[in-house]
Amino acid sequence: QVQFVESGGGLVQPGGSLRLSCSASGVNLDYYSIAWFRQAPGKEREGVSCISSRGGRTVYADSVKGRFTISRDNAENTVYLRMNSLKPEDTAVYYCATDLHYVCQAGIKSPQFASWGQGTQVTVSS
């Protein structure tokens, strides 16, 4: 089980930008595909983006394509989500997750054995 700590959320105006970070300690992430998810109040958790273990494949939900960029720095054991042109509908708690056999593919399904952390709150409002 991989334990993540998410950070970088906050309050921004529509059109603004944030960069979220997802870090792990005690586990080498080099062989893990990793995904970002978000959950707004009263709504189901949805996949936002994922990245393969080497960074060669990235997948984005249609709602964020062209605005968000996922990246990783395996030397720092960290995955990032750069969010530009933020909209009020992006407001949610953002989580990162994986498991040993997770595959980054269309649909960005939740890992079967993910250990969900606290997440980081993103609020987009005027």
N, C-alpha and C positions, 0 to 999 in steps of 0.2 A: 504494500500500500504506500502510495506517494502522498506525503503531506505538503501542501502548498500554502504559501502566504501571499495573498494578493494585496497590492497597494497602488496608489496613484489616482484614486477616484476623488471626486469633489463636485462642487457646484460651478457650472459654467453656463454662459448665455448661448442661445441658439447660434449656430455658426462657429462656435468655439472649438477648441481642441484639448484633448487629454492624452497622456500616455500611461497605460496601465502596465504594471509589472507583476510577474508571477514567478516566485522563487521557491526553490526547494533546498533543503539541507539534509545531509546524510544519505542522499540517493543520487546516483549519477544519471542524469537525464539524457545522455547521449543516444540511448537506444529507444527512447519513448517518443511516440507521436503525442501531441498535446493539443487540447482544445479549450477555447473560451466559450462560456455559456453566460446567459443573463436571465434574470427573473424579475419581472415587475409585479407589484402588488396585485393579487387576484388573477394572475396569468400563469400559464405553464412555463417551466424552464425551457428555453430555446437555445439551440446552437448558434453561435455567432461566427466562429472561425476556427480552423485547426491548421496545424503544421506538422509535417512529417519529421522523423527523427533527425534527418540530415538537412532539413529545410528546403528540400527540392520540390515539395508539393505543398501548396496552400489552397485552402478552400474557404469560401466566404458565403454567408447567407445572402440572399438577394437583397435584403433590406439594408445591408451595409456595404455591399460591393461598390468599389470605387471611392469609398470614404474611409474605410478602416484598413490597416495594414498589420498583419501578424509577422513577427520575426523572432529569432532566438539567438542567444549567445551561449553556446554550450560550455565555453570556458568559464562563464559566470553562473552557469546552471540556472538560467533565467529565460523566460519567454515574455515577449512584449506584445501589447496591442495599442497601436497608434490610432487614435480616433479623431478624424477631422470632420468639419461641417456637421457638427452634432445637432441633432433634432430633439425636441421634447420627447418623442416616442422612443428615444434611446435611453431614457431614464429607467434604471434598474440596478439591482445588485449584480455585479459581474464576478464570475467564478472561473477558475481554470481547473482542469481535471484530466486524468488519464488512468489507464491501467496497463498491465504488462503486455496485453495483446491488442491495444487500441490501434485502429487504423484510421488515418485521416482520409475521409472520403465524402462524397456528396451526401447531404443530409445532416452531417455533423451530429450523429446520435450520441447520447450520453454513454460514457464507459460503463460497462456492466458492474464493475467493482470499484468505482470511484469513491474516494473519501472526500466528501464535500467540506470545505472550510468555511470561514466567515465571509469571504468575498469582500468586494470593495464597492461602495455606493457611488453611482454616477447619477447626478441630477442635472438636467438641462432645462433651464427656466429663465425667463426674463425677470 
